[in-house]
């Protein structure tokens, strides 16, 4: 009799506990045409070194003037010995 009452209490406690909701992962925003055009990656190859340069163009949204600022940065240089 006693064990039956304890089991009943445990069941009630389980019912009281709220089920945890699954967290939804944030969906990756689709990049606009302007966003895709902002960074242009080019690979320049010489006999020994391979440099990957990214050409960053500042968007018109950030800069009011129509003149675009171009800035080249070398992201990765890999040396290959022949």
Buried (B, 14 or more C-beta within 10 A) or exposed (E): EEEEEEEEEEEEEEEEEEEEEEEEEEEEEEEEEEEEEBEEEEEEEEEEEEBBBBEEBEEEEEEEEEEEEEEEEEEEEEEEEE
